Amino acid sequence: MKANFPATLGTILAVCVSILPGQTAIVRDDRGREFRTNPAPRRIASLAPNITEILFALGAGGQVSGVTRFCDFPPEAATRAKIGGFLDPDIERIRDLAPDLVIAFRGNPLERIDRLEKLGLRVFVLDIGYRLMEIPGAVEKIGTIIGRPDEAAALIRTMNEKAGRVASALELGIVRPRIFLKLQGEGLWTCGRESYFTDLIEKAGGTSMTADLPKNWLEYGVENLVRGDPDVIVVLARSDDDFAQTRTWLKNRPGLREMPAIRAGRILRLDENAASRFGPRLFDALAELARLLHPEKF
């Protein structure tokens, strides 16, 4: 999904923390706006599923008062008040919840963010999401702004350790298969250069055959896929049943069913729910994809 923030927000700003008297910190969001962290927010509204996951992973679930209708992990998130969707957050509903802090993510409409700020709400904006190793920076910022820097440091160590184990396992002697990543269902929607899935595939020991296409998501043509002849097709699917339906579609689709990868059954499932959220579980998806592509290394 394309960013709705201005192009100047595409640059990832370093975490900027200044300790002031009384142990107050100042954090800059990815618009460069300063936020004081003292006192820590008691009621947080999350405008994106990955933000919700990070908040709960930091042990701040009790501070989360509102989430989008797409926030389904962890299961406890479903008990929080719903405040609309990622692209259509309900301004009035958020106002009625009276959060101390609203955390927004790239893709939330800037117009809605402006309206929330005009109501006097504090909106902390994160505009990252093209490389896996940008996630620790987001975790650090969120941990600081909500008063949980130690928890953030521990979560970052865990993510780095997971990435390190994969990198070590794949360090020597691998042949990188050419991967076509496909969304669940019919059609050939896939990722391009601007998607973090390209980076995920690379770090898992593969090469995305669409890595040079200058888009985030795009629909690929049958002829292009046949001509590209990937070694492996990876399907993002939420369940085994969904995966089975997509695999059947690939095997029966005229023009595709004779492809070597499909005839040989080199079609793999990657959990869509974990892999499609730019948060801590993406490192679990990295480990799973690496195991699928290089089982001999694990």
C-alpha positions, -999 to 999 in steps of 0.1 A, spaced: 0 0 0 14 34 -9 23 58 18 -1 87 22 25 108 40 46 134 22 77 122 5 99 140 30 87 115 56 103 87 37 136 92 54 139 73 86 149 95 114 171 81 142 156 78 176 163 110 194 161 108 231 172 135 255 171 130 292 157 160 311 154 168 348 129 144 364 138 116 339 116 130 312 126 120 277 120 138 244 113 116 214 109 127 178 84 109 156 90 104 119 77 138 111 103 153 133 78 164 160 89 163 196 70 144 223 77 144 260 74 110 277 65 121 312 39 112 323 36 79 304 3 76 285 -24 56 303 -48 52 273 -34 45 238 -52 43 205 -35 22 178 -42 30 142 -25 -1 127 -23 -38 134 15 -39 136 15 -10 162 -10 -30 183 12 -61 182 42 -41 193 23 -25 221 12 -58 234 47 -73 229 60 -46 251 36 -55 279 15 -24 273 -17 -42 265 -34 -27 295 -27 8 282 -43 0 248 -79 14 248 -87 14 210 -76 -6 180 -86 -10 143 -110 -37 132 -79 -55 116 -60 -58 149 -64 -95 157 -31 -104 174 -27 -111 201 -62 -124 207 -66 -101 236 -65 -72 212 -100 -82 200 -114 -71 234 -104 -35 229 -128 -9 215 -128 -7 177 -120 26 161 -125 19 124 -100 7 99 -65 14 88 -76 38 60 -108 50 77 -102 55 114 -133 69 131 -124 103 144 -154 107 167 -149 72 182 -113 80 189 -122 113 205 -148 97 227 -121 72 240 -100 103 251 -66 86 246 -35 102 260 -16 91 229 -25 80 193 1 60 174 -2 62 136 16 43 109 25 50 73 -6 46 52 -30 61 77 -45 91 58 -28 123 67 -61 142 66 -74 120 95 -42 125 115 -46 163 110 -82 161 123 -71 142 154 -45 168 162 -70 196 157 -90 179 185 -60 183 208 -49 147 207 -12 137 206 -5 117 175 28 100 172 36 90 136 59 62 124 68 62 87 89 31 82 86 -3 66 109 -13 37 135 -34 55 133 -58 84 160 -41 104 139 -10 106 115 -27 130 139 -24 160 140 13 155 102 15 156 101 -7 187 126 16 204 106 47 196 74 32 208 90 18 240 104 52 248 72 72 241 51 48 263 76 46 291 88 10 285 124 14 272 137 -17 291 110 -39 276 118 -24 241 155 -32 246 146 -68 255 123 -72 225 149 -58 202 175 -83 215 151 -111 208 144 -100 173 181 -95 166 189 -129 179 163 -145 156 177 -127 126 212 -136 137 204 -174 139 190 -173 104 220 -154 90 244 -178 107 226 -209 93 227 -195 58 262 -180 59 279 -207 39 270 -230 10 235 -221 -1 220 -218 -35 195 -191 -36 162 -202 -53 143 -177 -74 110 -170 -56 77 -158 -68 57 -146 -39 19 -147 -44 -10 -134 -24 -37 -159 -14 -65 -165 -39 -69 -161 -76 -48 -137 -96 -11 -131 -95 -6 -103 -71 30 -101 -59 55 -78 -43 79 -53 -59 111 -35 -49 93 -12 -24 78 -41 -4 96 -54 27 88 -89 14 116 -85 -11 140 -79 19 124 -108 37 130 -132 8 166 -121 5 173 -126 42 157 -160 41 181 -172 15 161 -166 -17 159 -141 -45 126 -124 -54 121 -126 -92 101 -93 -90 127 -74 -69 135 -50 -97 99 -38 -102 95 -3 -88 63 -9 -69 51 -22 -35 24 -46 -48 14 -53 -84 -5 -78 -105 18 -100 -125 10 -114 -159 8 -151 -166 31 -149 -195 57 -130 -174 55 -157 -147 59 -185 -172 88 -167 -188 104 -160 -155 102 -196 -145 107 -193 -107 122 -222 -87 96 -219 -59 62 -202 -55 56 -189 -20 19 -183 -11 8 -159 17 -21 -177 32 -40 -174 65 -49 -211 68 -41 -245 54 -75 -245 37 -69 -212 20 -35 -224 9 -50 -255 -6 -75 -235 -26 -47 -213 -40 -25 -242 -48 -54 -259 -66 -60 -227 -86 -23 -226 -96 -24 -262 -107 -55 -258 -128 -48 -224 -143 -42 -227 -180 -7 -214 -188 6 -221 -153 0 -258 -147 28 -269 -169 54 -247 -151 82 -269 -136 77 -254 -101 40 -262 -102 43 -296 -117 70 -305 -91 48 -292 -63 73 -265 -53 46 -244 -38 51 -233 -2 28 -216 24 39 -187 46 16 -176 73 0 -144 60 -11 -131 93 24 -131 108 42 -121 77 20 -92 67 24 -72 99 55 -50 101 63 -60 137 81 -86 159 64 -117 144 80 -109 110 112 -123 125 93 -156 131 82 -155 95 118 -150 84 129 -181 103 100 -201 89 107 -190 53 144 -198 57 135 -233 70 111 -238 40 137 -228 15 167 -244 31 155 -273 54 190 -289 53 204 -258 72 180 -262 101 
